[in-house]
Amino acid sequence: MYDSRHAFAVSLLLAIGLPAQAQDTIKEHLEAIDALNLKALHASRAAESAYSVGDVKSGADTVFQAVWGQPSGLPGDTIAAVATYGWKTRWQTDGTAFDKDHVERHGSEPPAVTDPAQLGIIGRGRRVRALLQTLLEDPSTESSQRTHASHVIASLNNVIGWMRLDDGITKAELQPRVDLTYVWDAPSEFWNTTADTGWLHEAFSQAVNILKTDYAGDLELARSHAADMTALLEKCRSGVDHDGNGSIAPVMMEGGLTTAFEHAGYGGMLQ
């Protein structure tokens, strides 16, 4: 058990070296992620028994916004958020992965969102991972907290994806790019699961499908799609007993948001 002095030391450590706008904490983002997931689940469950196709789509847009950090803009907006590159709105957390030379060479623009508090579940989750990595890289971090930090990362990665944002400099690209999973020695079964790219992307894709589908008044079909979306969101929250041993561990392919939150608590990160 960690006392208040240790908790203060942890919060101080997490602030070291962070941009002025990002004096944020693991606790802040995990609590926001929890609230956003619950909001998405509530909207999705309500959509399952909605009285109109429009209400189903409204629920899907709430899910979209919880994941993405902004409304979809669908239907009707030809320049909708759904068409925006992910690294500009969901994956970017502090601007450091973006090389300004990219603008001159490729004509793109810097990331539209640089404040983690404006991001949805995936963006905030990536921010938590970055903060935890700072903790792991500090030699003074206690072994027990180091263990729980690794458990939080593994469980969170199953939800948001194991990919990392790379600056591309090693490939002379000078641009943000999303690497495939960085755990190259993962078991082959991992590559055949959706944990690699993140379970939450499934729910996000289902929300987009609902928003784009012309149901032609078929409310039952729309409701069934909402039920599928709910199941995907629940998997993100509860995790998966992949090995069938009756429990969900904080490891690759199993832990979800609940497990991540639990181990953040065990590691004294929610005080």
TAMOBEL-V684687 format. One record per backbone hydrogen bond with DSSP energy under -1.0 kcal/mol. CO is the residue of the C=O (numbers start at 0). NH is the residue of the N-H. If there is no record, write none. Layout:
co: {CO:CO}
nh: {NH:NH}
//
This chain:
co: {2:3:4:5:6:7:8:9:14:18:21:24:25:26:27:28:29:30:31:32:33:34:35:36:37:38:39:40:41:42:43:45:46:51:52:53:54:55:56:57:58:59:60:61:62:63:64:65:66:71:71:72:79:80:84:85:85:85:87:94:98:99:100:101:102:114:115:119:120:121:122:123:124:125:126:127:128:129:130:131:132:137:141:142:143:144:145:146:147:148:149:150:151:152:153:155:156:157:158:161:163:165:167:167:168:176:181:182:186:189:193:195:197:198:198:199:200:201:202:203:204:205:206:207:208:212:214:216:217:218:219:220:221:222:223:224:225:226:227:228:229:230:231:232:233:234:235:236:239:248:250:250:253:255:256:257:258:259:260:261:262:263:264}
nh: {6:7:8:9:10:11:12:13:17:21:23:28:29:30:31:32:33:34:35:36:37:38:39:40:41:42:43:44:45:46:47:48:49:55:56:57:58:59:60:61:62:63:64:65:66:67:68:120:121:80:81:76:82:83:87:88:89:90:112:97:101:102:104:105:106:117:118:123:124:125:126:127:128:129:130:131:132:133:134:135:136:140:145:146:147:148:149:150:151:152:153:154:155:156:157:159:160:198:199:181:178:176:170:172:171:165:183:185:189:192:197:161:200:201:202:203:204:205:206:207:208:209:210:211:212:214:217:218:221:222:223:224:225:226:227:228:229:230:231:232:233:234:235:236:237:238:256:257:241:250:253:254:239:259:260:261:262:263:264:265:266:268:267}
//
